[in-house]
Amino acid sequence: MNNWDRKNSIAQFVKVRRKKAKLTQVEFADFTGVGLRFVHELEQGKPNLMSDKVNQVLLFFGHILTPTPLSDETRRNMCE
């Protein structure tokens, strides 16, 4: 099994929003124009997905990837 971060904020965001929209992964892939495998890997927290495809999915919910400043505490926690 892959050691992916299933608690990844983007993975959780997409999965929760897709389910609220009452769409299966197959339907969601069709609506967003990405492959089913991509949707599955995104929702499972695969760490190295193409950002243009992630944005293609996020646009469905009116969002895009953007740089977000981190607090000093968050940065310290990431280094541990």
N, C-alpha and C positions, 0 to 999 in steps of 0.2 A: 504494500500500500504506500502511496506517496505521502511524504511528510509535509503537507501543505497546511497553511494557516487558515483553518475553517472559520476562525473568529475575525478574520480580516474584515475591516469596516466596509470595503466595497463589496466583498462577497456577501456579507450579511444584508447590506442595503439592497442589492439586486434581488436576492432571494426573497426577502420580505416583500418588496414592492411587486415582484412578479406574482407572488402568491395573492397579494391583496387585489391585483388586477385579474385574479382567477385565470391565469394562463399557465399551461403546462410548459415545460422547457421546450418542447417541440414547437408549440404555438409561439412562444416568445422568440425563439430563434427565427422563425418565419417572419414575424412582425419587424424584428430589428435587422434582418438581413445578414445575420451571422450564422455560423454552423452550430448544430446541436452540441457538438463536442466542445466548442468554445464556451457556450453557456454553462455547460456542466463544469468545465475547468474553472471558469470565473467564479461560480457559486461555491466551488470547493476550495477556493483560495490559492489557486496556482500562482506562484510569485512572479513569473516572467511572461506575462501576456502582452500583446501588442497594444500600446496605448490608444492608437486610432480605433481599434476594434472595441476597446473598453469604452471609449467616448461614444462610439456608435450605439452601444447598449444604453449607456447613461442618458443619451439624448432622448431616448424613449420616455424617460421620467423627467425631462427638462433639466438635466444636470450635465456637467462636464468635469473632467479631471482638472484640478487647479493646484498650484503650489500653495501649501498651507503652512504658515509659520508655526513652529513648535515652541512650547514653553520650555524654559530651562529644565524644569523637573522632568518633562517628557524626554528631552534629549539625554539627560542623565540616566534615565531608566532604560533607554535604548542601548546605552553603552555597557550596561551591566551584563 
